[in-house]
Amino acid sequence: SLKEKMDACRELAVTGSSESVSTLVPLLGDEQLSHSARYALETIQDPSVDGALRDALGKVNGRLLVGVIGSIGMRRDAKAVKPLAAFLKNEDDEIARIAARSLGKIGTPEAAKAIQSALADVSEANRLAFCEGLLHCAEMMAADGKEDAALKIYDRIREFDEPHQVRTAGLRGSVLLRGKKGLPILLEAVRSDHFGLVQAAARTALEMEGTEVTKALAADLEKLPAKNQIIVIQTLARRSEPAALPALFKASKSGQKSVRLAAIRSLPGFEDVSAMPVLKDLLKDSDREIAEAALAGLGALPGEEVDKTIIAMVNQSDSATRCMGIQLIGRRRMLDQMPTLLKTAEDKDQAVRIESLKVLHSFGGEEALKTVCTAISDPDKKISSTAVSLLSEWATVDAIPELWQLAKTSTDAESKALALRGLIRLIPQQEITPEAKSASLKEAIELASGNDEKRLGMAALKALPSIDNLTYVASFLTNADLKEDACAASVAIGEKVIQTDPAKVVDIMGKVLKSTTTEDLVKRAKALVDSQAKTSER
């Protein structure tokens, strides 16, 4: 059968020898078995296979011919260059393209010459395949030690206007094969107004070893257009050699903003403490984005020396410098500086206190929480409102008692609302029973004077499905402002508790259908009602 023959060919691809060739060759003209036969022949290490494939070139046509040409390329049969070259001008574009690619895999100087001779008259449809074939020839010749011949091809290809991917591959081969002597070619490409060529040069630079590459790119940096500078800065950052730092320091201080930002953002990756004074000076830059980038850079720059500098900043007299130092303590997670923060949180300087409270919030912990809570009653309204906001955003459930107190005692509507939002977020995180969570959420909803907090509470109850919670959220169906939220919560809970009390769920879904105008909720509520109707019928 056909399957058995195909299986036999697959087996011969593993176990076949010269004795198998005579069995496989007749199948090259078989529409159904040609591929399987070629698959087996390609792996047999015997010269008779090459002769048989060359002979088949004049005996098969169409897709079968394409396959045979491809197999010849896979075997790198140098004796097939001349017959393959004849197919480069074939009227069938697919045959011409596979011939060019197979000649590329053979990769001899004769194969390259054949492709180059045909390249001048090649159609646009076939140009990429011919160029790729020529590129493969260069790669094969370079691998075989024929570097001069390969360079001639690379140099020709990199002068092409199109296809751009072949041109950039030619650039890469031309530079890498020359090594350090290829630097002038690399720099010429880096200066190009062809962005694809600049990017190709940058990628090529990453494959090159030696400080000379970094030095050459750094020396050329300030002469380049801004968009080219950014690419080179990113390349220097990935190479991470100290030789690039002087040029990057200079680029960070002046010039186009986009270039300055790229240079500043590259510095932490070098993990070199010499970047610290540069970044520190840039904290004072009049451009806020530049200053923030420098701050982020200092935050990411490793080293004890950087830590010492940051601590020294906090101890200075200038308010702005102290605030930046405190921010850096937070960015670097300098937890050993908690005593410093607890002290600066009581400073006379309002800005210093606020930054300290923010970092304490990010660190968390009992002492930090106590300090933030104390600040809530501060006579300075800005300090107080900051503390309330931070408490409402506390990450852990140990803030819940303080939030309850604030929600129940505050006379300020905004503070009360923030406290309730914090409670509604944290209550579900507690390790207590679902019933206790539900009771707390309902209490928070009842305390709320604003609808936004009630909506948040009902949304949280969706995750605690019970008949009691369903009944509770359904009580808001008569509230014009909250009925859609109540409908959404009712349907979500109802879908999960339908088996617990079908009659109750159906009753409430009936009320939902009278209240909601949301198509999805109507559909889901009806589905719940209908499911129970069918159950009753059964």
C-alpha positions in Angstrom: 0.0 0.0 0.0 1.0 3.7 -0.3 1.3 4.0 3.5 3.6 0.9 3.7 5.9 2.4 0.9 6.1 5.7 2.7 6.9 4.0 6.0 9.6 2.0 4.2 11.1 5.2 2.9 11.1 6.7 6.3 12.9 3.7 7.6 15.5 3.9 4.9 16.2 7.5 5.8 17.6 6.0 9.0 19.0 2.6 7.9 19.5 3.1 4.2 22.8 2.5 2.4 24.2 2.4 -1.2 22.2 -0.7 -1.8 19.0 1.2 -1.2 19.6 3.8 -3.9 18.4 1.6 -6.8 15.1 1.1 -5.0 14.5 4.7 -4.2 15.6 6.4 -7.4 12.6 5.2 -9.5 10.3 6.7 -7.0 11.6 10.3 -7.7 9.0 10.5 -10.6 6.1 9.3 -8.5 3.8 12.1 -7.5 2.9 10.4 -4.2 6.2 9.0 -3.2 8.8 11.4 -4.6 9.0 13.4 -1.3 9.5 10.3 0.8 12.1 8.9 -1.6 14.1 12.2 -1.5 13.8 12.3 2.3 15.6 8.9 2.4 18.1 9.6 -0.4 19.3 12.9 1.3 20.6 11.0 4.2 22.5 8.2 2.4 26.2 9.0 2.3 27.0 7.6 -1.1 28.1 9.4 -4.4 25.6 7.4 -6.4 22.8 9.4 -4.8 24.3 12.6 -6.2 24.5 11.1 -9.6 21.0 9.9 -9.5 19.6 13.2 -8.4 21.5 15.0 -11.2 20.1 12.6 -13.7 16.6 13.2 -12.4 16.8 16.9 -13.2 16.0 16.1 -16.9 13.3 13.6 -16.1 10.9 15.3 -13.7 8.9 18.5 -13.9 6.9 21.0 -11.8 6.8 20.3 -8.0 8.8 17.1 -8.4 11.6 19.1 -10.1 11.5 21.7 -7.3 11.9 18.8 -4.8 14.9 17.3 -6.6 16.7 20.6 -6.9 16.1 21.2 -3.2 17.6 17.8 -2.3 20.7 18.5 -4.4 21.1 21.7 -2.4 20.8 19.8 0.9 23.6 17.4 -0.2 25.8 20.3 -1.4 26.7 18.5 -4.6 29.3 20.7 -6.2 29.1 18.7 -9.5 25.5 20.0 -9.8 26.4 23.7 -10.1 26.3 23.8 -13.9 22.9 22.0 -14.4 21.4 24.0 -11.5 22.7 27.3 -13.0 20.6 26.5 -16.1 17.4 26.7 -14.0 18.1 30.2 -12.7 16.4 31.6 -15.8 13.5 29.2 -15.8 10.1 30.6 -16.6 8.7 29.0 -13.5 9.6 31.4 -10.7 9.5 28.6 -8.0 12.0 26.6 -9.9 14.3 29.6 -10.4 14.1 30.5 -6.7 14.9 26.9 -5.5 17.8 26.7 -7.9 19.3 29.9 -6.4 18.8 28.8 -2.9 20.3 25.3 -3.6 23.3 26.9 -5.2 23.7 29.0 -2.1 23.7 25.8 0.0 26.4 24.3 -2.2 28.3 27.5 -1.6 31.3 27.1 -3.9 32.9 30.0 -5.8 31.4 28.5 -9.0 27.9 28.5 -7.4 28.4 32.1 -6.4 29.5 33.1 -9.9 26.5 31.5 -11.4 24.1 33.4 -9.1 26.0 36.7 -9.7 25.8 36.2 -13.4 22.0 35.8 -13.3 21.4 38.5 -10.7 21.5 41.4 -13.1 18.5 40.2 -15.0 16.5 38.7 -12.2 12.9 39.7 -11.7 11.7 41.5 -8.6 9.7 38.4 -7.6 12.9 36.3 -7.5 15.5 38.9 -6.4 15.3 38.1 -2.7 15.8 34.3 -3.3 18.8 35.0 -5.5 20.3 37.4 -3.0 19.8 34.9 -0.2 21.5 32.2 -2.3 24.4 34.5 -2.9 24.6 35.3 0.8 24.6 31.6 1.7 27.5 31.2 -0.7 29.5 33.8 1.2 28.7 32.1 4.5 29.8 28.7 3.1 32.9 30.1 1.6 33.8 31.8 4.9 33.3 28.6 6.8 35.5 26.8 4.3 38.3 29.3 4.8 37.8 31.2 1.5 37.5 34.5 3.3 38.6 36.8 0.4 36.0 35.3 -1.9 33.4 35.6 0.8 34.3 39.2 1.5 33.9 40.2 -2.1 30.3 38.8 -2.0 29.5 40.5 1.3 30.8 43.8 0.1 28.7 43.6 -3.0 25.6 42.7 -1.2 25.9 45.5 1.4 25.8 48.0 -1.4 22.4 46.8 -2.7 19.5 49.1 -2.2 17.1 46.2 -1.7 16.2 43.8 -0.3 17.1 45.5 3.0 17.4 42.3 5.0 20.0 41.0 2.5 21.8 44.3 2.6 22.0 44.3 6.4 23.2 40.6 6.3 25.9 41.7 3.9 27.0 44.4 6.3 27.1 42.0 9.2 29.2 39.4 7.2 31.5 42.1 5.9 32.3 43.5 9.3 32.5 40.3 11.4 34.7 38.5 8.9 37.1 41.4 9.0 37.1 41.6 12.7 38.7 44.8 14.0 39.5 45.8 10.5 35.8 46.0 9.9 35.2 48.9 12.3 35.4 51.6 9.6 32.6 49.8 7.7 30.6 49.5 10.9 31.0 53.2 11.7 30.0 54.1 8.2 26.7 52.2 8.7 26.2 53.8 12.1 26.3 57.2 10.5 23.8 56.2 7.8 20.5 57.9 7.4 19.0 54.4 6.7 17.6 53.5 10.1 17.5 49.8 9.2 21.2 49.9 8.4 22.0 51.7 11.7 20.1 49.0 13.6 21.9 46.3 11.8 25.3 47.9 12.6 24.2 48.0 16.3 23.3 44.4 16.3 26.6 43.5 14.6 28.5 45.5 17.2 27.0 43.3 19.9 28.6 40.3 18.3 32.1 41.8 18.2 34.6 41.4 21.0 37.1 43.9 22.2 37.2 47.3 23.8 38.2 48.9 20.5 34.6 48.5 19.3 33.2 50.3 22.3 35.8 53.0 22.1 35.1 53.6 18.4 31.3 53.8 18.9 31.8 56.1 21.9 34.1 58.4 20.0 31.6 58.7 17.2 28.6 59.3 19.4 28.3 63.1 19.6 28.8 63.3 15.8 25.7 61.3 15.0 22.0 62.4 14.4 19.9 62.1 17.5 18.0 58.9 16.5 21.4 57.2 15.7 22.8 58.3 19.0 20.0 56.6 20.9 20.7 53.3 19.1 24.4 53.6 19.8 23.8 54.4 23.4 21.6 51.4 23.8 24.3 49.3 22.1 27.0 50.7 24.4 24.7 49.9 27.4 24.4 46.3 26.4 28.1 46.0 25.9 28.6 47.4 29.4 32.2 48.3 29.0 33.6 51.2 31.2 35.3 52.7 28.1 31.8 54.0 27.1 31.1 55.9 30.3 32.9 59.2 29.5 30.9 59.6 26.3 27.6 58.6 28.0 28.3 61.1 30.9 28.7 63.8 28.3 25.6 62.8 26.4 23.6 62.9 29.6 24.4 66.5 30.4 23.6 68.3 27.2 22.0 67.8 23.8 18.6 66.7 22.7 16.4 65.6 25.5 15.7 62.1 24.0 19.4 61.5 23.8 20.0 62.7 27.3 17.3 60.5 28.7 18.7 57.4 26.8 22.2 58.1 28.2 20.9 58.6 31.8 18.8 55.4 31.6 21.8 53.5 30.4 24.1 54.3 33.3 22.8 51.9 36.0 23.5 48.9 33.8 27.2 49.6 34.0 27.1 49.1 37.8 29.9 51.6 38.0 30.1 54.0 41.0 31.6 56.7 38.8 28.1 57.3 37.4 27.0 58.4 40.9 28.2 62.1 40.9 26.8 62.6 37.3 23.4 61.3 38.3 23.4 63.3 41.5 24.2 66.5 39.7 21.3 65.8 37.2 18.9 65.6 40.1 19.0 69.4 40.0 18.2 69.7 36.3 15.5 72.2 35.4 13.8 69.6 33.2 11.6 67.5 35.5 11.8 64.4 33.3 15.6 64.5 33.2 15.7 64.9 37.0 13.3 62.0 37.5 15.4 59.8 35.1 18.5 60.6 37.2 16.6 59.8 40.4 15.6 56.4 38.9 19.1 55.9 37.8 20.5 56.5 41.3 17.9 54.3 42.7 19.0 51.4 40.5 22.8 52.0 40.8 24.2 49.3 43.1 26.9 49.8 45.7 27.5 50.8 49.3 29.1 54.1 48.2 25.8 55.1 46.6 23.9 54.2 49.8 26.3 56.4 51.8 25.8 59.3 49.4 22.0 58.9 49.7 22.1 59.0 53.5 24.3 62.1 53.3 21.6 63.7 51.1 19.0 63.2 53.7 21.2 64.9 56.3 21.7 68.1 54.2 19.9 71.3 54.9 18.3 71.8 51.4 14.7 70.5 51.5 14.6 69.3 47.9 17.9 67.3 48.3 16.6 65.7 51.5 13.3 64.7 49.8 15.2 63.1 46.9 17.4 61.3 49.4 14.3 59.9 51.2 12.8 58.9 47.8 16.0 57.0 47.0 15.9 55.2 50.3 12.4 54.0 49.2 13.5 53.1 45.7 16.5 51.1 46.9 14.5 49.4 49.7 17.0 50.5 52.3 15.1 48.9 55.2 18.0 49.5 57.5 17.2 53.2 57.3 13.8 52.7 59.0 15.1 54.7 62.1 16.1 57.6 59.8 12.6 57.6 58.2 10.8 57.5 61.6 12.9 60.5 62.6 12.3 62.5 59.4 8.6 61.7 59.6 8.5 64.1 62.5 10.7 66.8 60.9 9.8 70.5 60.8 9.9 70.5 57.0 6.5 69.6 55.6 7.9 68.2 52.3 10.4 66.0 54.2 7.7 64.7 56.4 5.4 63.8 53.5 8.1 62.0 51.6 9.1 60.1 54.8 5.5 59.0 55.3 5.2 57.8 51.7 8.4 55.7 52.0 7.3 54.3 55.4 4.0 53.3 53.7 5.9 51.4 51.0 8.1 49.6 53.6 5.1 48.7 55.9 5.4 47.2 59.3 4.1 48.0 62.8 6.3 51.1 63.4 5.5 52.6 60.0 1.8 52.0 60.5 1.9 53.7 63.9 3.7 56.7 62.5 1.3 57.1 59.6 -1.7 56.8 62.0 -0.3 59.4 64.3 0.1 61.8 61.4 -3.6 61.6 60.7 -4.3 63.9 63.6 -1.6 66.4 62.7 -2.7 70.0 62.6 -1.1 70.4 59.2 -3.9 69.5 56.9 -1.6 68.5 54.1 0.2 66.1 56.4 -3.1 64.8 57.7 -4.7 64.2 54.3 -1.5 62.5 53.1 -1.6 60.1 56.1 -5.2 59.3 55.5 -4.6 58.5 51.9 -1.6 56.3 52.8 -3.6 54.4 55.5 -6.4 53.8 53.0 -3.9 52.2 50.6 -2.1 50.1 53.3 -1.1 46.7 51.9 -1.7 44.5 54.9 -4.7 43.7 57.1 -3.1 45.1 60.2 -4.4 48.5 59.1 -8.0 47.4 59.5 -8.6 48.5 63.1 -7.2 52.0 62.4 -9.4 52.2 59.3 -12.5 51.2 61.2 -11.8 53.9 63.8 -11.3 56.5 61.0 -14.4 55.4 59.2 -16.6 55.6 62.3 -15.1 58.8 63.9 -14.0 61.1 61.1 -16.1 64.1 60.4 -14.4 64.7 57.1 -16.4 63.0 54.3 -13.4 62.4 52.1 -11.4 60.8 54.9 -14.3 58.6 55.8 -14.8 57.5 52.1 -11.0 56.7 51.8 -11.1 54.6 55.0 -14.1 52.7 53.8 -12.5 51.9 50.5 -9.4 50.6 52.3 -11.7 48.4 54.5 -13.6 47.0 51.5 -10.2 46.2 49.9 -8.6 44.6 52.9 -11.6 42.8 54.6 -11.6 39.9 52.0 -7.9 39.4 52.7 -8.4 38.5 56.3 -8.1 35.0 57.6 -11.7 34.8 59.0 -14.8 33.0 58.0 -16.8 34.0 54.9 -19.7 35.0 57.3 -17.4 37.3 59.2 -16.1 38.9 56.0 -19.7 39.4 54.8 -20.8 41.0 58.0 -17.8 43.4 57.9 -18.5 44.4 54.3 -22.2 45.0 55.1 -21.2 47.2 58.0 -18.9 49.2 55.8 -21.6 49.6 53.2 -24.0 50.8 55.8 -21.4 53.4 57.1 -21.0 54.7 53.6 -22.7 57.9 52.7 -21.5 57.9 49.1 -22.7 55.5 46.4 -19.1 54.7 45.1 -18.2 53.0 48.4 -21.6 51.1 48.4 -20.8 49.9 44.8 -17.4 48.6 45.9 -18.9 46.8 48.8 -21.5 45.1 46.7 -18.8 44.1 44.2 -16.8 42.5 47.0 -19.8 40.5 48.2 -19.9 38.8 44.8 -16.9 36.8 45.9 -18.8 35.6 49.0 -21.9 33.9 47.6 -24.6 33.1 50.0 -28.4 33.5 50.2 -28.0 36.1 52.9 -25.7 38.2 50.7 -28.0 37.7 47.8 -30.9 39.0 49.9 -28.8 41.9 51.1 -27.6 43.2 47.6 -31.1 42.7 46.3 -32.3 45.2 48.9 -30.6 47.9 46.7 -32.7 47.1 43.6 -35.1 49.9 44.5 -32.3 52.5 44.7 -32.3 54.3 41.4 -28.6 55.1 41.6 -27.5 51.7 42.7 -29.9 49.3 41.0 -27.7 48.3 38.1 -24.8 47.5 40.5 -27.3 45.6 42.7 -28.6 43.7 39.6 -25.0 42.7 38.7 -24.2 41.5 42.2 -27.5 39.7 42.5 -27.0 37.8 39.3 -23.4 36.9 40.1 -24.3 35.6 43.5 -27.5 33.9 42.2 -25.5 31.9 39.7 -23.5 30.4 42.5 -26.2 29.7 45.0 -29.1 28.6 42.8 -29.0 25.0 44.2 -29.1 26.3 47.8 -32.5 28.0 47.6 -33.9 27.9 44.0 -37.1 29.6 44.9 -35.4 32.6 46.6 -33.0 33.0 43.6 -35.9 32.8 41.1 -37.8 35.4 43.1 -34.9 37.8 43.1 -34.1 37.2 39.5 -37.7 38.2 38.7 -37.0 41.6 40.4 -33.7 41.9 38.5 -35.5 41.5 35.2 -37.8 44.3 36.2 -35.0 46.6 37.2 -32.0 46.1 34.8 -31.6 47.5 31.3 -28.3 45.6 30.8 -28.6 43.0 28.0 -26.1 40.6 29.6 -27.8 40.7 33.0 -31.2 40.1 31.4 -29.9 37.1 29.6 -28.2 35.6 32.7 -31.2 36.3 35.0 -33.6 34.6 32.5 -31.2 31.6 32.3 -31.5 31.2 36.0 -35.3 31.4 36.0 -35.6 29.1 33.0 -33.3 26.5 34.5 -35.5 26.1 37.5 -38.6 26.0 35.4 -37.2 23.0 33.5 -36.2 21.4 36.7 -39.8 21.7 38.0 -41.2 20.2 34.8 -39.0 17.2 35.2 
